[in-house]
Each structure stands twice: as structure tokens, then as C-alpha cells.
Amino acid sequence: MKPKLVSFKLCPFVQRAVIALNLKEVDYEIEYIDLEQPPEWFLKISPLKKVPLLRIGGDVIFESVVILEYLDEAYPSPHLHPTDLVKKAKNRSWIEFGGSCMMDSYLMGISDNKAGFQRSLNELNEKFDQLEQVITGPYFNGQELSMVDVSYAPLMQRISFVDELKPIIFDSKRHPRINAWKDRLLNLDVVKTSTVLDIKPLYQAMLKKRNSYIVCS
């Protein structure tokens, strides 16, 4: 049974699932909706009224981390979690940490003033100070791609879009491991093909619509 993702075009959380599906070479479908005017069928099946959703026949799975866990168990080749239980748990912890980084990145992008932008940037950099210490390279766990890499790739992509507009986000001296990791992730074909083709102009247009300090300053 072919899995089906429900999302909107800018959603970084569904992108995690797409990357995982690409890595596992799973045939899937994806349907994009307008979250500002969501269809009735979506509201009926989404308990939190948000994306992503994964539809497996008549069943619905929600929350991106839960979807990733399902995909890794349902399609075990290649496994994206370590087999060591402690290492797996630590990886899951850093995935949760990435969700907080994602929020800082989003708030930084949509802030309509310098103070708000700088506050979110500072908070993101402080989190990156911690993340910098645990990346072993070339990927998070070393030589093999993991669920942590899958989870952080959408974040790195969106920060890179922001950095093109205001190139002060990525600090290669402060966070050399993160910068190298970011470049490696964004050059992967499974990441490049995990979004709509016009993701960058769509994202930057969203920032403009929100009167983002990055775009308007």
C-alpha cells in the first residue's frame, strides 16, 4: 500500500518524511493543501489541524517525529537509527532539540524588527553552540546518515535561504562543524529532491508577505 503525505509546500516537517522516503527508495504520494483555507476532509482527519499527515490506507499518522519512527520501522532498509539503545535515545533527544532550533529559525525569519530578529538569532546561536559539540562528522553520527541528519536538513535549508538575504546567520568560525555538516546535507540528492522546485522563492516570498526584517531592512 503506497503511503501518502499531506502537507503544504513550505512545511519543513513533512520534508523530513520525504527525505526518509527518498533514502529508503519508497514509492509514495504527496498532496499539498492550503492551510489558510484547509479542506473539510483534512480538518476531519487531522486531530491538531496541522501537517504533516501520513495516510496508510484508512489510517492516519500525525506529528513528524512519529511519522519518521513509523517509516524507519515499516521500511527498515536502510535503518536510520543506531542499533545501540543509548545512542538511539540520544539521537532522539537531539531530534527534539532540532524542533526547538526550527522554531528559533522561523521566528528569526518572520520577525518584523531588528530586535526580534537578533533575539531569535542569539537563541539559535546558543543552541548551535551545544549542537556543535556533538556532531562527529561527516554526518551527525559519523560516516552513516541517520534520522538526526534527516531531521535537521530542512532547518539548514531554510536558514541558508535566510543567510542569502542577510549573510550573518552561519558563523564558520563559531560553528565550523555545523557549517560543514550543513553543506554536506544540502548537497545530497535526497535533500535536493525533497521539496517543490520553487521552494526558495516561495519561502522568500513568505518572508516578504510577513514584512520580515530580513527582507525589508
C-alpha positions, 0 to 999 in steps of 0.5 A, a space after each residue: 500500500 503506497 503511503 501518502 503525505 499531506 502537507 503544504 509546500 513550505 512545511 519543513 516537517 513533512 520534508 523530513 518524511 520525504 527525505 526518509 522516503 527518498 533514502 529508503 527508495 519508497 514509492 509514495 504520494 504527496 498532496 499539498 493543501 492550503 492551510 489558510 483555507 484547509 479542506 473539510 476532509 483534512 480538518 476531519 482527519 487531522 486531530 491538531 489541524 496541522 501537517 504533516 499527515 501520513 495516510 496508510 490506507 484508512 489510517 492516519 499518522 500525525 506529528 513528524 517525529 512519529 511519522 519518521 519512527 513509523 517509516 524507519 520501522 515499516 521500511 527498515 532498509 536502510 535503518 536510520 537509527 543506531 542499533 545501540 539503545 543509548 545512542 538511539 535515545 540520544 539521537 532522539 533527544 537531539 531530534 527534539 532539540 532540532 524542533 526547538 532550533 526550527 522554531 528559533 529559525 522561523 521566528 528569526 525569519 518572520 520577525 518584523 524588527 531588528 530586535 526580534 530578529 537578533 533575539 531569535 538569532 542569539 537563541 539559535 546561536 546558543 543552541 548551535 553552540 551545544 549542537 556543535 559539540 556533538 556532531 562527529 562528522 561527516 554526518 551527525 553520527 559519523 560516516 552513516 546518515 541517520 534520522 538526526 541528519 534527516 531531521 535537521 536538513 530542512 532547518 539548514 535549508 531554510 536558514 541558508 535561504 535566510 543567510 542569502 538575504 542577510 549573510 550573518 546567520 552561519 558563523 564558520 568560525 563559531 560553528 565550523 562543524 555545523 557549517 560543514 555538516 550543513 553543506 554536506 546535507 544540502 548537497 545530497 540528492 535526497 535533500 535536493 529532491 525533497 521539496 517543490 522546485 520553487 521552494 526558495 522563492 516561495 519561502 522568500 516570498 513568505 518572508 516578504 508577505 510577513 514584512 520580515 526584517 530580513 527582507 525589508 531592512 
